[in-house]
């Protein structure tokens, strides 16, 4: 069995700003909003053409530390809160892996496929490479979720206890990253 493959997809939440504690707090609030509303909202950030999509990573849960790490000066892009779904479930709803390619490839794609394009460029002078995110997208303004379809991703047992206390009646299933040995910096 390969440890770089997964049959699950993860939607990680994020915040804004330069302060790690505030960023993590906003990501937690975002996750709580998702659980309360029982839906993931589509966004158009970093998606050419303004398409609304809900985005996921195909990175295996044990490899999440890579996505959570600061890299290339981009601080705190993702936080250790999110929603994990079965890849088959999302595929049946219309979710697909993105298509990495140069900017010029966007216009070569049929219009109904353009939402899947992610810029990719490698040269000695200039590099754009987001392939480590192993992104999937579902083109929608809103994706309804239910406790039986998803697993809530949290960094540690304290976060699980806080969230499950507020959403206990919905019987969400949780996965605790620290229990799996995923390195997550505490605040």
Secondary structure, 3 states (H helix, E strand, C coil): CCCCCCCEEEEECCCCCCCHHHHHHHHHHHHHHHHHHCEEECECCCCCCCCCEEEEECCCHHHHHHHHCCECCECCCCCCCEEEEEHHHHHHHCCEECEEECCCHHHHCCHHHHHHEEECEECCCCEECCHHHCEEEEECCEEECCCCCEEEEECCHHHHHHHHHHCHHHCCEEEEHHHHCCCCCCC
